[in-house]
Amino acid sequence: MLRQRRKGHAIVAADLPKFIVEMYDPGEITEARRSFSAETAADALQAAKTWINDKTHCAKNFRVLNSDETIVFDKLVADLD
């Protein structure tokens, strides 16, 4: 795993919290799961948009979880802006 450190005042990936984005079906079965480093859950969702919309998933729902695995967002893929 590539570890990066704070350089001056710049924030690098190792300094950011990790959020988990899960794709799942209505029966709550997780189809795919991926982590993203971001300052906020909204930023993690923004980073995950391409992955969510890449059409390789059959899942109809997605959720963003923080590092404690608390659900921050839980939406339908069709509702993704």
BELNORLIN-V150403 format. One record per pair of residues at least 4 apart in sequence whose C-alpha atoms are under 8 Angstrom apart, sorted by the first residue. I is the first residue (numbers start at 0). GAP is how many residues later the second one is. Records with the same first field share a line. If there is no record, write none. Layout:
I: GAP, GAP
This chain:
2: 11
3: 8, 9, 10, 11
4: 7, 8, 9, 10
5: 4, 5, 6, 8, 9
6: 4, 5
10: 4, 5
11: 4
12: 24, 25
13: 23
15: 21, 22, 23
16: 20, 21, 22, 23, 50
17: 17, 18, 19, 20, 48, 49
18: 16, 17, 18, 19, 22, 25, 45, 46, 47, 48
19: 13, 14, 15, 16, 44, 45, 46, 47, 49
20: 12, 13, 14, 15, 23, 24, 27, 41, 42, 43, 44
21: 8, 9, 10, 11, 12, 40, 41, 42
22: 7, 8, 9, 10, 29, 34, 36, 37, 38, 39, 40
23: 4, 5, 6, 7, 8, 35, 36, 37, 38
24: 4, 5, 6, 33, 34, 35, 36
25: 33, 34, 35
30: 26, 27, 28
31: 25
35: 8, 11, 12
36: 7
37: 5, 6
38: 4, 5
39: 4
40: 4, 23, 24, 25, 31, 32
41: 4
42: 4
43: 4, 20
44: 4, 19
47: 4
48: 4, 31
49: 4
51: 5, 10, 25
52: 24
58: 18
59: 16, 17, 18
60: 13, 14, 15, 16
61: 12, 13, 14, 15
62: 8, 9, 10, 11, 12
63: 7, 8, 9, 10
64: 4, 5, 6, 7, 8
65: 4, 5, 6
74: 4, 5
75: 4
